[in-house]
């Protein structure tokens, strides 16, 4: 004779937190002034500061989020700054 199967509850679903869509500007250092726009039709991502009008655009993929565009902008700023320090 076999045991009866117990009714195990399914594990609870993990809640995913939303990622930020507005960021602080690396040039004017104003908080929540950079807005990222994603154009999936043309595969272009753009980050624009509303205060100082600085902008950055890059090519994107289907998996790209706003934080990825902003991170690429910060990485590019750091790369340019290190090149200027080495050349000076």
GUBAFI-373620 format. One record per atom (N, C-alpha, C): residue in one letter; x negated, y, z. Coordinates in steps of 0.1 Angstrom, whole numbers, plus 5000, padded with zeros to 4 digits. Layout:
REM residues N
AXYZ ...
//
This chain:
REM residues 88
X499249885000 X500050005000 X499150125000 X499550224992 X498750344991 X499350464999 X498550565001 X498950675009 X499750774999 X500550855005 X501250954997 X500251074995 X500351134983 X499551244980 X500051364987 X499051434993 X499451565000 X499551674989 X500351764992 X500551884983 X499651994987 X498551994980 X497452094983 X497852234977 X497752334984 X498052464979 X496852504969 X497252574958 X496152614949 X495352724956 X494052734952 X493252844958 X493752984954 X493653074963 X494153214960 X493353274949 X493953354940 X493353424929 X492453534934 X491253544928 X490353654932 X490753784925 X490753884933 X491254014928 X490054094923 X490154134910 X489054204904 X489354354906 X488254424911 X488354564913 X488154644900 X488754754898 X488654834886 X487354904886 X486754914874 X485454984872 X485755134870 X484755214874 X484855354872 X484955394858 X485655504855 X485655554841 X485155704840 X484955764852 X484355904852 X483155894861 X482155974857 X480855964864 X480256104866 X479156114873 X478456234875 X477456264864 X477256384860 X476456424848 X474956424853 X474056354844 X472656354848 X471956494845 X472656584838 X472056714835 X472456824845 X473756834846 X474256944855 X474556894869 X474556764871 X474756694884 X476056724890 X477056754882 X478456774887 X479156644887 X479756614899 X480456484901 X481756474893 X482056364888 X483256324881 X483456414869 X482456454862 X482556544850 X482356474837 X481756354837 X481456274825 X482556174823 X483156184811 X484156094807 X483756014796 X483955884796 X483555794786 X484755754777 X484555764764 X485555724754 X485055604746 X485955514743 X485555394736 X486455384723 X485855384712 X486555384699 X486255244693 X487155154695 X487055014691 X487155004676 X487855094669 X487955084655 X486655104648 X485855204652 X484655244646 X483455184654 X483655114665 X482655054674 X481655164679 X482255274684 X481355384689 X481855414703 X480855424713 X481155464726 X480555604728 X481255694735 X480755824737 X481055874751 X479955934757 X480055994771 X479856144769 X480756224774 X480756364773 X480956434787 X480156534790 X480356604802 X481256724799 X482256744807 X483156854805 X482556984810 X481556984818 X481057114823 X479957164814 X478857094812 X477757144804 X477857094789 X478857024785 X479056974771 X477956884766 X477156824774 X476156724770 X476956604766 X476356534756 X477056414751 X476056304747 X476556184747 X475756064743 X476655974736 X476255914725 X477055814718 X476155694714 X476755584714 X476055454711 X477055364704 X476455254698 X477255154693 X477655054704 X478855004702 X479454914713 X479854784707 X480154684715 X480754554712 X482154544718 X482754434716 X484154414721 X484054404736 X482954374742 X482854354757 X482354474764 X482054584757 X481554704763 X482554774771 X482154824783 X483054904792 X482455044793 X483155124800 X482755264802 X481455274810 X481255184820 X480055184828 X478855144820 X479055064810 X477955024801 X477455144793 X478355224788 X477955344780 X477155444789 X477755464801 X477055554810 X475655504814 X475555374817 X474255314820 X473255334809 X473655314797 X472755334785 X472355474785 X473155574787 X472855714787 X471755744798 X471955694810 X471055714821 X469655644817 X469655524811 X468455454807 X467755534797 X468455594787 X467855674777 X467255804782 X467955864792 X467355984798 X466055954805 X466055834812 X464755794819 X463655764810 X464055704798 X463055664788 X462455794782 X463255894779 X462756014773 X461856094784 X462256094796 X461456164807 X460156094809 X460055964808 X458755894809 X457855924797 X458455934785 X457655964773 X457056104774 X457856204779 X457456334781 X456256344791 X456456264802 X455356264812 X454056204807 X454156104799 X452956044793 X452256134783 X453056204775 X452556294765 X451956424770 X452356464782 X451956594787 X450556584794 
//
